[in-house]
């Protein structure tokens, strides 16, 4: 179901929990290098265009 169909089906519904709606609509904060924890996946882009996936292993 796309957004247009969902709005057509549910457009007349009353919003009960405004805080929950605002939380859903808020853009998530992107992760930075300072947010990476041990075990998190990350990607490396080399100069020749190769992409490698690895796992963060430093203690943080």
N, C-alpha and C positions, 0 to 999 in steps of 0.2 A: 504494500500500500504506500503510495507516495503522499507527500504533505498535502497536496491539493485535495485528494480524496478524503484524507483524515479531517481536514477542515470542513469539507462539505458534510460529513457524517456527524461531526462533533461541534460544529460552529455555534450552536445555540446552548451548549452546556454552560452551567454557572461555574466560575472558578471559586473553589472553596479555600484552597491553601495558597495564598499569594506568595509566601516565602518559598514554598517548594517550587512553584512555577518560576520565580526569579532565579533560583538555584539551577534549574534545568536550562534556562536561557543564557546564563552567564558563560562567557567564553572561558575555557580552562586556561590556567597559567601554563605556558610552555616550560618544559624542564630545561634547566641549564646544567653546565658541568658541575656546579656546586650542589645540585640536587641528587646526583648519582650516588647510590648506595652499593655496598658489596653485593654482588650477584645480579645486579641490573644489566640488561643487555645494552650494548652500544655499537655503533657502526663506524667504520673507518673508510674514508674515501682517499684513495691513493692518487698520485699525480697522473698516472696512466689511465685513470677512470675505473679501476677495480674497486669493488665495495666488499668489505669484510665485516662479518658480525663477530663480536667477541663479548665476553662477560667481564664486568668490572671486578677486580680482585683486591684493590687496595682497601685498607680499613678506613672507613669514614663514618 
